[in-house]
Amino acid sequence: MFLSSPRYAGSACIPACNMAGAARAASAATFSINRNLHRARHELPPGAQSAAPMRHAPAMPSKGDDVNPPGGELPARAALTFAQTFHRQQP
């Protein structure tokens, strides 16, 4: 099965309105509108009646203190520890 979105090209940046967080000029970050992207399913297996989409994040920081430290700077990407994670997406 393939999942695609006609509003998002695979290597393009995700529009800010479709993200959970957004940059704010005055300070750190704030919440965004967080609208869902349109998703289309293709090539479902014969007889399939439902699907549970999963998101694979191959480079998710593995420690919470690596993400957005207040008043600090993130270390170089090479110094961060990453883990592969899988998330069940709501259909």
Residue pairs with C-beta under 8 A, 6 or more apart in sequence:
1 41
1 42
1 43
1 44
1 45
1 48
1 51
2 41
2 42
2 43
3 39
3 40
3 41
3 42
3 53
4 39
4 40
4 42
5 37
5 38
5 39
5 40
6 38
6 40
7 15
7 37
7 38
8 14
8 15
8 18
8 37
14 37
16 22
16 23
16 32
17 32
17 33
17 34
17 35
18 32
18 33
18 34
18 35
18 36
18 37
19 32
19 34
20 31
20 32
20 34
21 29
21 30
21 31
21 32
22 29
22 30
22 31
22 32
23 29
24 30
28 68
28 70
29 68
39 53
41 51
44 51
51 91
52 88
52 89
52 91
53 88
53 89
53 91
54 86
54 87
54 88
54 89
55 86
55 87
55 88
55 89
56 84
56 85
56 86
57 84
57 85
57 86
57 87
58 82
58 84
59 82
60 82
60 83
60 84
60 85
61 67
61 80
61 81
61 82
61 83
62 81
62 82
62 83
63 81
66 74
66 75
66 80
66 81
68 74
74 80
